[in-house]
């Protein structure tokens, strides 16, 4: 008699990949910064140990795209090997595209079309491009922030950015993005990153779209260090999704537009650029759903700096200093006691750029709504209105569910293009110039107590001339005035 025990083990036959959904028909590998390998036809990748065999499987062409210099540390090298039906070099000569007067590449004070200004700007949704910048793509360091709007899908057209990496933040409408390395469906509430040098096109399954683009020159987005947070928190690496290999068989005419130092060029070819059958490497586009962000906050007292909400950062050439930080104010509970909960009054060396994807803006100073964008240049003082200050310092604190919008921190002054300053309406300019005139200094409301403490310490007491305006009633509370 033979006793047969049930089979009690199992092994995976492939790595994990996401499943298609009703709103996203594509499949993705997961992880951040991984070296992925993907093939749309089994056996299309060369055998292990070879990137450029004498003859690739199925007579494919091997092609290398590097996102870092040849002499880079192993930890920073980014590249991808593609195995495609035709090499990318097979196209007609470059031609200059019709000029766009709003595109800029030099963002220094020497360019009269851009200007550094301390004036706060707030813009609503656009029907034309909007740009704000710092840096210079020719110097391989800098950032640019754009707003986009479109109502037509790209057909036999593709785009390639030679200047830097794009982080795309949809606010209205999904983007069906086809890249050389695969397809992504990116909805509002998600972000995607497409690196410099990759060719891609966009279709609009939901009709007209609007959103934001953060562009970095000479650097790449990466996860911030967690420090004492430990191994878990903020954006988890496993929640980033990279497309799988996908290719088309298409020998119709195509036009490829290229952006180089803010100028547009184009070339034509008699076949699709999306013919990569297989690829491997870590220089690949990816997307991330912002609702997956693990928000941290002070539980009992005080506020954290907004860097605690950082999703991705791009390093500058200065050791320990970021070029750009992308932070998300995702919903979370505010429970801190005896704490001023609104954003405290502050001035910072970083330029703060605020946008909204959805939700309701709870600030009291700007006119902000989904699709809007604001820019507060470095070292400019900002904070909530006097009325909000009065409410926040007198109300009973209860747990609150808060959070909306995203913020981009740029570690320098930020210039605005002529279009941003003069063509698109600055909503901030509509605000009453006397907005801050009602701010009261309540220090002197406590003059008797202050003088008692000064006298007890053997110091001179204060003599005050009483010339005070009567304060405005806020939530039934009227601040005391000195008679």
KOLKOLMI-394502 format. One record per residue (C-alpha): residue number from 1; x, y, z. Coordinates in nm, 2 decimals, decimal comma, m for minus. Each point is the difference from the previous one (the first is absolute). Layout:
<rs>
NUM	X	Y	Z;
...
</rs>
This chain:
<rs>
1	0,00	0,00	0,00;
2	0,14	0,34	m0,10;
3	m0,10	0,31	0,20;
4	m0,02	0,31	m0,23;
5	0,02	0,33	0,18;
6	m0,17	0,31	m0,15;
7	0,24	0,24	m0,19;
8	0,08	0,27	0,25;
9	0,23	0,24	m0,19;
10	m0,03	0,24	m0,28;
11	0,24	0,22	m0,20;
12	m0,06	0,31	m0,21;
13	0,05	m0,03	m0,37;
14	0,05	0,37	m0,06;
15	0,06	0,33	0,18;
16	m0,30	0,20	0,13;
17	m0,17	0,23	m0,24;
18	m0,32	0,21	0,04;
19	m0,33	m0,11	m0,15;
20	m0,20	0,22	m0,25;
21	m0,30	0,19	0,14;
22	m0,30	0,17	m0,15;
23	0,18	0,34	m0,01;
24	0,35	m0,14	m0,08;
25	0,02	m0,28	m0,26;
26	0,38	m0,04	0,03;
27	0,22	m0,22	0,21;
28	0,31	0,12	0,19;
29	0,31	m0,12	0,19;
30	0,03	0,14	0,34;
31	0,30	0,16	0,19;
32	0,20	0,32	m0,01;
33	0,34	0,02	m0,16;
34	0,00	m0,37	m0,08;
35	0,19	m0,16	m0,29;
36	m0,30	m0,14	m0,19;
37	m0,01	m0,24	m0,29;
38	m0,30	m0,02	m0,23;
39	m0,08	m0,17	m0,33;
40	m0,32	0,01	m0,21;
41	0,11	m0,31	m0,19;
42	0,16	m0,28	0,20;
43	0,36	m0,04	m0,09;
44	0,04	0,35	m0,13;
45	0,26	0,09	0,26;
46	0,36	m0,12	m0,07;
47	0,14	m0,28	0,21;
48	0,12	0,10	0,35;
49	0,35	0,15	m0,01;
50	m0,04	0,18	m0,33;
51	m0,14	0,35	m0,08;
52	0,12	0,02	m0,35;
53	0,03	m0,35	m0,16;
54	0,12	m0,02	m0,35;
55	m0,35	m0,09	m0,11;
56	m0,30	0,08	0,23;
57	m0,30	m0,23	0,02;
58	m0,24	0,05	m0,29;
59	0,25	0,23	m0,17;
60	m0,09	0,28	0,24;
61	0,23	0,31	0,03;
62	0,17	0,05	0,34;
63	m0,01	0,36	0,11;
64	0,13	0,16	0,32;
65	m0,14	0,31	0,18;
66	0,19	0,15	0,29;
67	m0,14	0,24	0,25;
68	0,32	0,07	0,18;
69	0,36	0,07	m0,11;
70	0,23	m0,29	m0,08;
71	0,22	0,07	0,31;
72	m0,26	m0,03	0,27;
73	m0,01	m0,19	0,33;
74	m0,18	m0,34	m0,02;
75	m0,26	0,13	0,23;
76	m0,10	0,29	m0,23;
77	0,03	m0,17	m0,35;
78	m0,33	0,00	m0,19;
79	m0,02	m0,16	m0,34;
80	m0,22	m0,23	m0,21;
81	0,07	m0,25	m0,28;
82	m0,27	m0,02	m0,27;
83	m0,05	m0,27	m0,26;
84	m0,21	0,16	m0,28;
85	m0,12	m0,07	m0,35;
86	0,18	0,31	m0,14;
87	0,26	0,22	0,17;
88	m0,10	0,35	0,11;
89	0,26	0,15	m0,23;
90	m0,20	m0,09	m0,31;
91	m0,18	0,33	m0,07;
92	0,03	0,31	m0,23;
93	0,21	0,30	0,09;
94	m0,11	0,23	0,28;
95	m0,20	0,31	m0,08;
96	m0,08	0,30	0,20;
97	m0,36	0,01	0,12;
98	m0,22	0,31	m0,03;
99	0,11	0,23	0,28;
100	m0,19	0,02	0,33;
101	0,05	0,34	0,16;
102	m0,07	m0,13	0,35;
103	0,28	m0,26	0,01;
104	0,31	0,10	0,20;
105	0,33	m0,18	0,07;
106	0,21	0,27	0,18;
107	m0,14	0,09	0,34;
108	0,27	0,23	0,12;
109	m0,05	0,38	0,06;
110	0,18	0,06	m0,33;
111	m0,31	m0,12	m0,19;
112	m0,24	0,29	m0,02;
113	m0,29	m0,23	m0,06;
114	0,02	m0,15	0,35;
115	m0,01	0,18	0,33;
116	0,06	m0,08	0,36;
117	m0,27	0,17	0,20;
118	m0,10	0,00	0,37;
119	m0,37	0,04	m0,10;
120	m0,22	m0,30	0,08;
121	m0,17	m0,14	m0,31;
122	m0,31	m0,23	m0,02;
123	m0,11	m0,13	m0,33;
124	m0,32	m0,18	m0,10;
125	m0,03	m0,29	m0,25;
126	0,13	0,08	m0,34;
127	m0,07	m0,05	m0,37;
128	0,36	0,09	m0,09;
129	0,33	m0,11	0,15;
130	0,14	0,17	0,32;
131	0,36	m0,02	0,11;
132	0,20	0,10	0,30;
133	0,36	m0,09	0,03;
134	0,33	0,00	0,18;
135	0,33	m0,11	m0,15;
136	0,11	m0,09	m0,35;
137	m0,02	m0,33	m0,19;
138	0,34	0,07	m0,17;
139	0,16	0,01	0,35;
140	m0,16	m0,33	0,09;
141	m0,15	0,15	0,32;
142	m0,34	0,16	0,05;
143	m0,37	m0,05	0,01;
144	m0,31	0,12	m0,18;
145	m0,36	m0,01	0,09;
146	m0,27	m0,01	m0,27;
147	m0,37	m0,02	m0,03;
148	m0,15	m0,19	m0,29;
149	m0,34	m0,01	m0,18;
150	m0,09	m0,21	m0,30;
151	m0,32	m0,11	m0,18;
152	0,14	m0,22	m0,28;
153	0,18	m0,33	0,01;
154	0,33	m0,05	m0,18;
155	m0,03	m0,23	m0,30;
156	0,31	m0,07	m0,20;
157	0,20	0,24	0,21;
158	0,24	m0,04	0,29;
159	0,20	0,22	0,23;
160	0,35	m0,02	0,14;
161	0,14	0,23	0,27;
162	0,38	0,04	m0,03;
163	0,02	0,25	0,29;
164	m0,12	m0,19	0,31;
165	m0,24	m0,24	0,17;
166	m0,37	0,07	0,01;
167	m0,22	m0,06	0,30;
168	m0,36	0,02	m0,13;
169	m0,28	0,07	0,25;
170	m0,34	m0,03	m0,16;
171	m0,28	0,21	0,15;
172	m0,28	m0,06	m0,25;
173	m0,04	m0,31	m0,23;
174	0,21	m0,31	m0,04;
175	0,32	m0,01	m0,21;
176	0,05	m0,32	m0,21;
177	0,38	0,03	m0,04;
178	0,18	m0,23	m0,25;
179	0,38	0,00	0,05;
180	0,27	m0,20	m0,17;
181	0,01	m0,23	0,30;
182	m0,37	m0,05	0,05;
183	m0,34	0,16	0,07;
184	m0,13	0,18	0,31;
185	m0,35	0,12	0,08;
186	0,04	0,29	0,24;
187	m0,30	0,15	0,17;
188	m0,05	0,30	0,23;
189	0,14	m0,10	0,34;
190	0,29	m0,17	m0,16;
191	0,34	0,14	m0,12;
192	0,23	m0,14	m0,26;
193	0,36	0,06	m0,09;
194	0,14	m0,02	m0,36;
195	0,37	0,03	m0,02;
196	0,20	0,22	m0,25;
197	0,07	m0,17	m0,33;
198	m0,30	m0,23	m0,01;
199	m0,26	0,05	m0,28;
200	m0,37	0,00	0,10;
201	m0,35	0,10	m0,11;
202	m0,32	0,08	0,18;
203	m0,37	m0,10	m0,07;
204	m0,29	0,15	0,18;
205	m0,26	m0,27	0,09;
206	m0,21	0,25	0,20;
207	0,02	0,30	m0,22;
208	0,16	0,33	0,09;
209	0,27	m0,01	0,27;
210	0,18	0,24	0,23;
211	0,29	m0,04	0,24;
212	0,35	0,08	0,11;
213	0,35	m0,10	m0,11;
214	0,32	0,02	0,22;
215	0,32	m0,02	m0,20;
216	0,35	m0,05	0,13;
217	0,32	0,06	m0,19;
218	0,31	m0,21	0,06;
219	m0,15	m0,20	0,28;
220	m0,25	m0,27	0,06;
221	m0,28	m0,05	0,24;
222	0,07	m0,24	0,29;
223	m0,16	m0,10	0,33;
224	0,10	0,22	0,30;
225	0,22	m0,15	0,27;
226	m0,22	m0,11	0,30;
227	0,26	0,05	0,27;
228	m0,15	m0,06	0,35;
229	m0,34	m0,09	m0,16;
230	0,15	m0,34	m0,07;
231	m0,09	m0,24	m0,28;
232	m0,37	0,08	m0,04;
233	m0,19	0,32	m0,07;
234	m0,05	0,27	m0,26;
235	0,00	m0,15	m0,36;
236	0,06	m0,38	0,01;
237	0,23	m0,12	m0,28;
238	m0,23	m0,29	m0,08;
239	m0,29	0,24	m0,09;
240	0,18	0,14	m0,31;
241	m0,10	m0,16	m0,32;
242	0,20	m0,04	m0,32;
243	m0,15	m0,10	m0,33;
244	0,07	m0,33	m0,18;
245	0,14	m0,03	m0,35;
246	m0,25	0,08	m0,27;
247	0,05	0,05	m0,37;
248	m0,19	0,09	m0,32;
249	0,04	m0,12	m0,36;
250	m0,05	0,32	m0,18;
251	0,17	0,13	m0,32;
252	m0,20	0,32	m0,04;
253	0,15	0,35	0,00;
254	0,09	0,15	0,34;
255	0,12	0,33	0,13;
256	0,22	0,03	0,31;
257	0,02	0,34	0,18;
258	0,31	0,06	0,22;
259	0,06	0,27	0,26;
260	0,37	0,11	0,03;
261	0,09	0,30	0,23;
262	m0,36	0,12	m0,04;
263	0,00	m0,01	m0,38;
264	m0,22	m0,24	m0,19;
265	0,13	m0,22	m0,29;
266	m0,16	m0,28	m0,19;
267	0,08	m0,29	m0,23;
268	m0,20	m0,24	m0,20;
269	0,02	m0,38	m0,04;
270	m0,19	m0,27	m0,19;
271	m0,07	m0,22	0,30;
272	m0,12	0,02	0,36;
273	0,25	0,09	0,27;
274	m0,18	m0,25	0,23;
275	0,16	m0,32	m0,13;
276	0,20	m0,11	0,31;
277	m0,07	m0,38	0,03;
278	0,21	m0,05	0,32;
279	0,21	0,21	0,24;
280	0,19	m0,02	0,33;
281	0,14	0,27	0,23;
282	m0,10	0,26	0,26;
283	m0,04	0,31	m0,23;
284	m0,38	m0,05	m0,05;
285	m0,31	0,20	0,05;
286	m0,22	m0,06	0,30;
287	m0,32	0,11	0,18;
288	m0,12	0,03	0,36;
289	m0,34	0,04	0,16;
290	0,01	0,28	0,25;
291	m0,27	m0,16	0,22;
292	0,25	m0,27	0,09;
293	0,23	0,26	0,17;
294	0,05	m0,09	0,37;
295	m0,05	0,34	0,16;
296	0,17	0,07	0,33;
297	m0,09	0,28	0,25;
298	0,06	0,12	0,35;
299	m0,24	m0,19	0,23;
300	0,01	0,20	0,32;
301	0,16	0,33	m0,06;
302	0,17	0,23	m0,25;
303	0,03	m0,01	m0,38;
304	0,24	m0,18	m0,23;
305	0,17	0,17	m0,28;
306	m0,17	m0,06	m0,34;
307	0,29	m0,22	m0,11;
308	m0,17	m0,27	0,20;
309	m0,24	m0,02	m0,29;
310	0,27	m0,04	m0,27;
311	m0,08	m0,26	m0,27;
312	0,30	0,05	m0,22;
313	0,30	0,23	m0,01;
314	0,27	0,09	m0,25;
315	0,35	0,08	0,12;
316	0,20	0,31	m0,09;
317	0,37	0,01	m0,06;
318	0,05	0,13	0,36;
319	0,04	m0,28	0,24;
320	m0,30	m0,04	0,23;
321	m0,21	0,26	m0,19;
322	m0,30	m0,10	m0,21;
323	m0,08	0,15	m0,33;
324	m0,37	m0,06	0,03;
325	m0,23	m0,18	0,25;
326	m0,35	m0,12	m0,10;
327	m0,22	m0,03	0,31;
328	m0,37	m0,11	0,03;
329	m0,24	0,12	0,27;
330	m0,20	m0,32	0,00;
331	m0,29	m0,04	0,25;
332	0,10	m0,07	0,36;
333	m0,12	0,06	0,35;
334	0,12	0,32	0,18;
335	0,00	m0,08	0,37;
336	0,27	0,22	0,15;
337	m0,10	0,18	0,32;
338	0,09	0,35	0,11;
339	0,14	0,05	m0,35;
340	m0,06	0,26	m0,27;
341	m0,12	m0,23	m0,27;
342	m0,02	0,21	m0,32;
343	0,33	0,06	m0,18;
344	0,20	0,22	0,23;
345	0,13	0,34	m0,12;
346	0,34	m0,06	m0,17;
347	0,26	0,11	m0,24;
348	0,22	m0,27	m0,17;
349	0,29	m0,01	m0,24;
350	m0,21	m0,23	m0,22;
351	m0,25	0,12	m0,26;
352	m0,34	m0,16	0,08;
353	m0,23	m0,09	m0,29;
354	m0,34	m0,13	0,10;
355	m0,25	m0,18	m0,23;
356	m0,33	m0,19	0,05;
357	m0,12	m0,31	m0,17;
358	m0,34	m0,03	0,18;
359	m0,16	0,08	0,33;
360	m0,06	0,33	0,18;
361	0,27	0,26	0,09;
362	m0,02	0,09	0,37;
363	0,25	0,28	m0,01;
364	m0,11	0,36	0,06;
365	0,23	0,21	m0,21;
366	0,00	m0,13	m0,35;
367	m0,28	m0,07	m0,24;
368	0,08	m0,36	m0,07;
369	m0,21	m0,28	m0,16;
370	0,07	m0,32	m0,19;
371	0,20	0,09	m0,31;
372	0,15	0,31	0,15;
373	0,37	0,06	0,07;
374	0,18	0,25	0,22;
375	0,36	0,11	0,04;
376	0,16	0,16	0,31;
377	0,36	0,09	m0,07;
378	0,28	m0,07	0,25;
379	0,02	0,19	0,32;
380	m0,34	0,17	m0,05;
381	m0,21	0,00	0,32;
382	m0,33	m0,18	m0,01;
383	m0,26	m0,16	0,22;
384	m0,37	0,01	0,08;
385	m0,22	0,30	0,03;
386	m0,06	0,19	0,33;
387	m0,35	m0,14	0,03;
388	0,13	m0,36	m0,04;
389	0,27	0,07	0,26;
390	m0,27	0,12	0,24;
391	m0,21	m0,31	m0,06;
392	0,30	m0,24	0,02;
393	0,12	0,15	0,33;
394	m0,33	0,00	0,18;
395	m0,21	m0,29	m0,12;
396	m0,03	m0,33	0,18;
397	0,23	m0,25	m0,16;
398	m0,16	m0,33	m0,12;
399	0,13	m0,27	m0,23;
400	m0,03	0,12	m0,36;
401	0,03	m0,19	m0,33;
402	0,20	0,24	m0,22;
403	0,21	0,00	m0,31;
404	m0,01	0,13	m0,36;
405	0,23	0,09	m0,28;
406	0,37	m0,05	m0,07;
407	0,30	0,22	0,03;
408	0,33	0,04	m0,19;
409	0,29	0,13	0,19;
410	0,28	0,15	m0,21;
411	0,32	0,08	0,19;
412	0,07	0,34	m0,16;
413	m0,17	0,31	m0,14;
414	m0,24	m0,07	m0,29;
415	m0,05	0,20	m0,31;
416	m0,33	0,05	m0,18;
417	m0,03	0,01	m0,38;
418	m0,16	0,29	m0,18;
419	m0,31	m0,22	m0,06;
420	m0,04	m0,08	0,37;
421	0,04	0,37	0,10;
422	m0,19	0,17	m0,27;
423	m0,22	m0,22	m0,21;
424	m0,18	m0,23	0,25;
425	m0,20	0,19	0,26;
426	0,16	0,00	0,35;
427	m0,29	m0,06	0,23;
428	0,20	0,13	0,29;
429	m0,01	0,35	m0,15;
430	m0,38	0,01	0,06;
431	0,05	m0,01	0,38;
432	m0,07	0,31	0,20;
433	0,33	0,18	0,05;
434	m0,11	0,08	0,36;
435	m0,04	m0,37	0,07;
436	0,26	0,00	0,28;
437	m0,09	0,34	0,15;
438	m0,23	m0,15	0,27;
439	0,29	m0,20	0,16;
440	0,02	0,09	0,37;
441	0,30	m0,03	0,23;
442	m0,15	m0,15	0,31;
443	0,32	0,00	0,20;
444	m0,10	0,33	0,16;
445	m0,33	m0,14	0,11;
446	0,20	m0,16	0,28;
447	0,19	0,31	0,10;
448	m0,08	m0,03	0,37;
449	0,12	m0,36	0,02;
450	0,31	0,09	m0,20;
451	0,09	0,29	0,22;
452	m0,04	m0,21	0,31;
453	0,24	m0,26	m0,14;
454	0,25	0,27	m0,10;
455	m0,02	0,16	0,34;
456	0,05	m0,33	0,18;
457	0,31	m0,06	m0,21;
458	0,13	0,35	0,09;
459	m0,04	0,13	m0,35;
460	m0,16	0,32	m0,12;
461	m0,37	m0,01	m0,07;
462	m0,15	0,10	m0,33;
463	m0,18	0,32	m0,06;
464	m0,26	m0,03	m0,28;
465	m0,16	0,27	m0,20;
466	m0,36	m0,12	m0,07;
467	m0,07	0,04	m0,37;
468	m0,18	m0,32	m0,09;
469	m0,27	m0,09	m0,25;
470	m0,30	m0,19	0,13;
471	0,04	m0,37	m0,10;
472	m0,25	m0,19	m0,20;
473	m0,23	m0,25	0,16;
474	0,09	m0,36	m0,09;
475	m0,22	m0,29	0,10;
476	m0,17	0,21	0,26;
477	0,34	0,10	0,16;
478	0,10	0,36	0,00;
479	0,37	0,06	0,08;
480	0,06	0,24	0,29;
481	0,14	0,34	m0,09;
482	0,22	0,22	0,21;
483	m0,16	0,31	0,13;
</rs>
